[in-house]
Amino acid sequence: MGGSAPYWLRVGVDFLRAHHCHVTILNLHASELGGEQYPADIFALAVGDACDMPQYRDDSFDLSHSNSVVEHLLTWPSMKKFATETRRVAASYYVQTPNFWFPIDPHYYGLPFFHWLPRPTRASLFHRFSIAQGGRAPDWDHAFDPIDKSRLLDRRQMQTLFPDGHLTVERLAGLGKSLIMTRG
């Protein structure tokens, strides 16, 4: 859920073909799928909501995979729906997300400790400086936009969302950088 064919192409078309892999990429908007042509024997591109996938039966896939998607769902109810669907549509899953307790949030150009600041402080900094991908917020109406695009999770939250999964912590310099939940 989420992602793009270039992410999977890094694995290698020859490898994917040799292992008879078929990858369905599901994104909320068609524009997120990319307009490039990808090998149809490997990739299927689909538009849909990963929080509600009635088009897929239970265990439709061998593996559901999500890399840095769950933190963009923003609300706990949406995250729970996403987790339920992830667990429903495949026998196995892999879900990765940046760790809230790692001092650098990858969404903010690697600024240390930034995501731990109070929300109004972060908005004020976005309004004054070019920190986010879109540059400096032109006004207060836009200063909260970058903040409202992600909500990092911690271990307990991930384990609550995926109670049947196994937690692995990806480390950098001894600190837990990313959280990975797997099943199967």
C-alpha positions in Angstrom: 0.0 0.0 0.0 1.5 3.3 -1.1 4.7 3.5 -3.0 5.6 3.3 -6.6 7.1 1.0 -9.2 10.6 2.6 -9.0 10.7 1.5 -5.4 10.2 -2.1 -6.5 12.4 -1.8 -9.6 15.3 -1.3 -7.2 14.9 -5.0 -6.5 15.4 -5.7 -10.2 13.0 -6.7 -12.9 15.1 -9.9 -13.6 14.8 -10.9 -9.9 11.1 -10.2 -9.8 10.5 -12.2 -12.9 12.8 -15.1 -11.8 10.8 -15.4 -8.6 7.4 -15.0 -10.3 6.5 -11.8 -8.4 3.5 -9.8 -9.2 3.3 -6.5 -7.4 0.0 -4.6 -7.0 0.7 -0.9 -6.1 -2.3 0.8 -4.4 -2.3 4.6 -4.0 -5.1 7.0 -3.0 -4.7 9.1 -6.2 -3.8 8.1 -9.7 -1.2 10.9 -9.8 0.8 9.0 -7.1 1.2 6.0 -9.3 3.4 7.7 -11.8 2.8 7.9 -15.5 5.7 5.7 -16.6 5.2 2.4 -18.3 6.1 -0.6 -16.2 6.3 -4.3 -17.1 2.6 -5.4 -17.0 3.7 -9.0 -16.2 5.1 -7.7 -12.9 3.1 -4.6 -11.9 -0.6 -3.7 -11.5 -1.3 -0.1 -10.6 -4.5 0.5 -8.6 -6.3 3.5 -7.2 -7.9 3.0 -3.8 -7.9 3.6 -0.1 -5.6 1.3 2.0 -7.9 2.0 4.9 -10.9 0.4 3.1 -10.1 -2.2 0.4 -13.4 -4.1 -0.4 -12.0 -4.9 -3.9 -9.7 -7.4 -2.3 -10.8 -10.6 -0.5 -9.2 -11.8 2.7 -5.7 -13.2 2.0 -5.7 -12.0 -1.6 -2.0 -11.5 -1.5 1.0 -13.4 -0.2 2.4 -10.2 1.3 1.1 -6.7 2.0 3.9 -4.2 2.1 3.9 -0.6 3.3 7.0 1.6 3.7 6.4 5.0 5.5 2.7 5.2 4.9 0.9 4.7 8.2 2.3 7.9 9.7 0.6 9.9 6.9 -2.9 8.7 7.9 -2.8 11.2 10.7 -5.7 10.0 12.9 -5.7 7.0 15.1 -9.0 5.6 13.7 -7.5 5.8 10.2 -4.4 4.1 11.3 -6.4 1.3 12.9 -8.4 0.8 9.7 -5.2 0.7 7.7 -3.7 -1.9 10.1 -6.9 -4.0 10.0 -6.9 -4.0 6.1 -3.1 -4.7 6.0 -3.6 -7.7 8.2 -6.8 -8.9 6.3 -5.7 -8.8 2.7 -2.5 -10.9 3.1 -1.2 -13.8 5.1 2.1 -11.9 5.7 2.9 -8.3 6.0 5.7 -5.8 6.3 5.0 -2.3 7.7 7.7 0.2 8.3 7.5 3.7 9.8 9.9 6.2 11.2 10.2 6.0 15.0 8.8 9.0 17.0 11.6 8.6 19.5 14.4 8.9 17.0 15.8 12.5 17.2 15.4 13.2 13.5 12.1 13.1 11.7 12.9 12.4 8.0 9.9 14.6 6.9 11.6 17.8 8.0 15.0 17.8 6.2 16.7 16.0 9.0 16.4 18.7 11.6 17.2 17.2 15.0 14.5 17.3 17.7 12.2 19.4 15.5 9.2 17.0 15.7 9.4 17.1 19.5 8.7 20.8 19.6 5.2 22.0 20.4 2.9 22.2 17.4 2.6 26.1 17.5 6.4 26.4 17.8 6.9 24.3 14.7 4.3 26.3 12.8 6.0 29.5 13.8 9.3 28.2 12.5 7.7 27.1 9.2 6.3 30.6 8.8 9.7 32.2 9.5 12.1 29.8 7.8 12.3 27.5 4.7 12.2 24.2 6.6 9.7 22.0 4.9 9.7 20.7 1.3 7.4 23.5 0.1 9.7 26.1 1.5 8.8 28.9 3.9 5.0 29.1 4.7 3.7 32.3 3.1 1.2 32.9 5.9 -0.2 31.3 9.1 -2.9 29.5 7.1 -0.2 27.4 5.5 2.2 27.2 8.4 0.5 24.1 9.9 0.4 22.2 6.5 3.7 20.4 6.9 3.0 19.5 10.5 -0.4 18.0 9.5 1.1 15.7 6.9 2.6 13.1 9.3 2.2 11.8 12.8 5.0 9.6 13.9 4.4 6.5 16.0 6.2 4.8 18.8 6.7 1.0 19.6 3.6 0.7 21.7 1.3 2.2 19.1 2.7 0.0 16.4 2.3 -3.1 18.6 -1.3 -2.0 19.3 -2.0 -1.6 15.6 -0.4 -4.9 14.7 -0.9 -7.2 17.7 -0.1 -10.4 15.7 3.1 -9.0 14.4 6.8 -9.1 15.3 8.5 -5.8 16.0 12.0 -5.1 14.6 13.7 -1.9 15.4 16.0 -0.6 12.7 18.9 1.2 14.4 21.3 4.0 13.4 24.1 4.9 15.8 22.5 2.7 18.4 19.2 4.6 18.3 15.9 3.2 17.1 15.4 4.9 13.7 12.5 2.9 12.2 9.9 0.5 13.5 9.1 -2.6 11.4 6.2 -4.9 12.0 6.1 -8.2 10.3 3.9 -11.3 10.2 4.6 -14.6 8.4 
